[in-house]
Amino acid sequence: MTTIFRARPTRTFKFARGAMYASVLLAAVAVAYLATRGPTEVSATPPAKTTATAVTADSARPVSLTPEEARRIGVTFAPVTLAPLARDVRTVGQVTFDETRVRTIALKVDGWVEQLFVNATGQYVAQGQPLLRIYSPMLVSAEEELVLAKRLQADVSGASDDARRSATDLLVSARRRLAYWDVPQSEIAQIERSSVVVKTLTLRAPAGGYVLEKKVFPGQKIMAGDALFKVADLGTVWVEGEVFEQEIATLHVGQTVHADFQGLPGDHRMGQISYVYPTLSSATRTVRVRVVMPNRDLRLKPGMYATIRIAGVERANILTVPRSAVLSTGQRSLVFVRDASGALVAREVSVGASNDDRVEILRGLTAGETVVASATFLVDAESSLRTALGGMGNMPGMDMTTPPQPLPMKSGGRE
């Protein structure tokens, strides 16, 4: 008698059988999807690439949350209100010198520096403070003319009127020449009284401030017109920032500006716009704005960065919602409105001006409606997920149940 043994299924055979079932399932899904997909409409505008969902307000499904679920994910609500709205403009600025308070100090004669009194950059000088002593043959000649004119005036005191007038004119001319060369009146008067020609004269600061540049050293020969010092008064500084093109209409000279500085935490300052530059940067699409800022305590240093806020004009009875209620997808703005049943429905809105807290709604909402004020992105994600799953569930052939497992094969012989 012949015994017939049935082959026992191996692991390789079981794996191949499972792969066959999976392939059949995937093929069915693909066929069902191609059979039910309608013709694709070409949109006039390409879809926006954003980090938020691309589901539109019309296709998004309402979201229903229990009070416990809303509390757990941080959802809060706020009413749509009519209230005054002031549009503020924020930008970053930098402290710089007030150009009207910067002076370059130069001599009007040639000479040699005999002694330097201000010998370090950053040193403070007061108006009238001695800067240097200079020897100049031109000044010595002018001093000699002054002494001679003074003696001539004394010698012709008893002469005719024409002689006395000529001597006086010579004296006045000698004084004027020294004054035009920035010789102080006190030193001119001293030369007249003493009738002594001095070798060197002292150059004094025409304005006070901090030395920004020093280009002179003891013993150096200097020429007329050479810039020796650059001095700036820091009692008032400028803060210059750049404002985007769409915000230019809100700016005007005299507007109040609030400024905070990274280097001075908690030191809030206020100034005014003194100038709006007439040109627009084609690269950044911005316009420079100049703000005059008092600096009596000298704590503001040129080069510091500042965050400036330009206070806008307040408008009354503006329809607004909290800034956090609006979800921007790049091409459209969405809010979630709570309807009468408590469901959260996505609605497309048109936004206008905004400040730190509120956003103006031009179209899409009415006063008194309730919108989601926080965790808007989470609500939007939940709505998008329900829309996507709902669309797949309605496709014919999309049975998401687990396929039946095949029964194990039994052999008539030994296991």
ChimeraX attribute file (.defattr): number of C-alpha atoms within 10 A of each C-alpha:
attribute: neighborCount
match mode: 1-to-1
recipient: residues
	/A:1	3
	/A:2	4
	/A:3	6
	/A:4	8
	/A:5	10
	/A:6	13
	/A:7	12
	/A:8	14
	/A:9	12
	/A:10	8
	/A:11	9
	/A:12	8
	/A:13	11
	/A:14	13
	/A:15	10
	/A:16	11
	/A:17	12
	/A:18	12
	/A:19	12
	/A:20	11
	/A:21	13
	/A:22	13
	/A:23	10
	/A:24	10
	/A:25	14
	/A:26	11
	/A:27	11
	/A:28	13
	/A:29	16
	/A:30	12
	/A:31	11
	/A:32	15
	/A:33	16
	/A:34	9
	/A:35	11
	/A:36	11
	/A:37	9
	/A:38	8
	/A:39	6
	/A:40	6
	/A:41	6
	/A:42	7
	/A:43	7
	/A:44	6
	/A:45	7
	/A:46	8
	/A:47	10
	/A:48	13
	/A:49	11
	/A:50	11
	/A:51	9
	/A:52	14
	/A:53	17
	/A:54	16
	/A:55	18
	/A:56	16
	/A:57	21
	/A:58	10
	/A:59	12
	/A:60	21
	/A:61	22
	/A:62	23
	/A:63	18
	/A:64	17
	/A:65	14
	/A:66	10
	/A:67	9
	/A:68	9
	/A:69	11
	/A:70	15
	/A:71	11
	/A:72	9
	/A:73	12
	/A:74	13
	/A:75	17
	/A:76	14
	/A:77	17
	/A:78	16
	/A:79	17
	/A:80	19
	/A:81	20
	/A:82	16
	/A:83	15
	/A:84	13
	/A:85	22
	/A:86	18
	/A:87	22
	/A:88	18
	/A:89	20
	/A:90	21
	/A:91	15
	/A:92	17
	/A:93	26
	/A:94	19
	/A:95	22
	/A:96	19
	/A:97	18
	/A:98	19
	/A:99	12
	/A:100	10
	/A:101	16
	/A:102	19
	/A:103	19
	/A:104	16
	/A:105	19
	/A:106	16
	/A:107	17
	/A:108	13
	/A:109	19
	/A:110	18
	/A:111	20
	/A:112	19
	/A:113	19
	/A:114	17
	/A:115	18
	/A:116	17
	/A:117	14
	/A:118	19
	/A:119	16
	/A:120	11
	/A:121	15
	/A:122	15
	/A:123	14
	/A:124	16
	/A:125	21
	/A:126	14
	/A:127	11
	/A:128	13
	/A:129	17
	/A:130	16
	/A:131	20
	/A:132	21
	/A:133	19
	/A:134	26
	/A:135	21
	/A:136	19
	/A:137	15
	/A:138	13
	/A:139	23
	/A:140	17
	/A:141	11
	/A:142	20
	/A:143	24
	/A:144	17
	/A:145	19
	/A:146	27
	/A:147	20
	/A:148	18
	/A:149	23
	/A:150	21
	/A:151	15
	/A:152	18
	/A:153	20
	/A:154	13
	/A:155	12
	/A:156	17
	/A:157	13
	/A:158	10
	/A:159	11
	/A:160	9
	/A:161	11
	/A:162	10
	/A:163	15
	/A:164	17
	/A:165	15
	/A:166	15
	/A:167	22
	/A:168	18
	/A:169	14
	/A:170	18
	/A:171	21
	/A:172	14
	/A:173	16
	/A:174	21
	/A:175	22
	/A:176	17
	/A:177	16
	/A:178	20
	/A:179	14
	/A:180	10
	/A:181	15
	/A:182	16
	/A:183	18
	/A:184	16
	/A:185	13
	/A:186	8
	/A:187	15
	/A:188	17
	/A:189	12
	/A:190	12
	/A:191	18
	/A:192	19
	/A:193	11
	/A:194	9
	/A:195	16
	/A:196	13
	/A:197	18
	/A:198	13
	/A:199	13
	/A:200	19
	/A:201	17
	/A:202	20
	/A:203	22
	/A:204	20
	/A:205	19
	/A:206	17
	/A:207	19
	/A:208	19
	/A:209	21
	/A:210	19
	/A:211	22
	/A:212	17
	/A:213	17
	/A:214	18
	/A:215	12
	/A:216	18
	/A:217	17
	/A:218	15
	/A:219	14
	/A:220	14
	/A:221	15
	/A:222	21
	/A:223	14
	/A:224	11
	/A:225	12
	/A:226	16
	/A:227	16
	/A:228	16
	/A:229	20
	/A:230	18
	/A:231	25
	/A:232	25
	/A:233	23
	/A:234	24
	/A:235	17
	/A:236	20
	/A:237	25
	/A:238	26
	/A:239	28
	/A:240	22
	/A:241	21
	/A:242	21
	/A:243	21
	/A:244	16
	/A:245	13
	/A:246	9
	/A:247	15
	/A:248	15
	/A:249	7
	/A:250	14
	/A:251	18
	/A:252	15
	/A:253	13
	/A:254	13
	/A:255	16
	/A:256	15
	/A:257	21
	/A:258	18
	/A:259	22
	/A:260	19
	/A:261	20
	/A:262	11
	/A:263	13
	/A:264	13
	/A:265	8
	/A:266	9
	/A:267	11
	/A:268	10
	/A:269	14
	/A:270	16
	/A:271	19
	/A:272	20
	/A:273	21
	/A:274	16
	/A:275	16
	/A:276	18
	/A:277	11
	/A:278	8
	/A:279	9
	/A:280	15
	/A:281	12
	/A:282	8
	/A:283	6
	/A:284	11
	/A:285	12
	/A:286	18
	/A:287	19
	/A:288	18
	/A:289	22
	/A:290	21
	/A:291	29
	/A:292	20
	/A:293	23
	/A:294	17
	/A:295	16
	/A:296	11
	/A:297	9
	/A:298	12
	/A:299	12
	/A:300	23
	/A:301	15
	/A:302	15
	/A:303	12
	/A:304	15
	/A:305	22
	/A:306	21
	/A:307	16
	/A:308	24
	/A:309	18
	/A:310	22
	/A:311	18
	/A:312	18
	/A:313	12
	/A:314	11
	/A:315	11
	/A:316	10
	/A:317	10
	/A:318	19
	/A:319	22
	/A:320	26
	/A:321	29
	/A:322	22
	/A:323	16
	/A:324	16
	/A:325	24
	/A:326	25
	/A:327	19
	/A:328	18
	/A:329	17
	/A:330	13
	/A:331	12
	/A:332	15
	/A:333	17
	/A:334	22
	/A:335	26
	/A:336	25
	/A:337	24
	/A:338	19
	/A:339	13
	/A:340	7
	/A:341	7
	/A:342	13
	/A:343	16
	/A:344	23
	/A:345	23
	/A:346	25
	/A:347	17
	/A:348	19
	/A:349	19
	/A:350	14
	/A:351	20
	/A:352	13
	/A:353	16
	/A:354	19
	/A:355	17
	/A:356	12
	/A:357	11
	/A:358	20
	/A:359	22
	/A:360	22
	/A:361	21
	/A:362	15
	/A:363	12
	/A:364	12
	/A:365	21
	/A:366	15
	/A:367	13
	/A:368	11
	/A:369	14
	/A:370	19
	/A:371	26
	/A:372	24
	/A:373	21
	/A:374	19
	/A:375	16
	/A:376	21
	/A:377	17
	/A:378	13
	/A:379	23
	/A:380	26
	/A:381	15
	/A:382	17
	/A:383	23
	/A:384	22
	/A:385	16
	/A:386	15
	/A:387	16
	/A:388	15
	/A:389	10
	/A:390	12
	/A:391	10
	/A:392	13
	/A:393	12
	/A:394	10
	/A:395	15
	/A:396	12
	/A:397	14
	/A:398	15
	/A:399	13
	/A:400	8
	/A:401	6
	/A:402	6
	/A:403	10
	/A:404	7
	/A:405	8
	/A:406	9
	/A:407	6
	/A:408	8
	/A:409	9
	/A:410	12
	/A:411	12
	/A:412	10
	/A:413	11
	/A:414	8
	/A:415	8
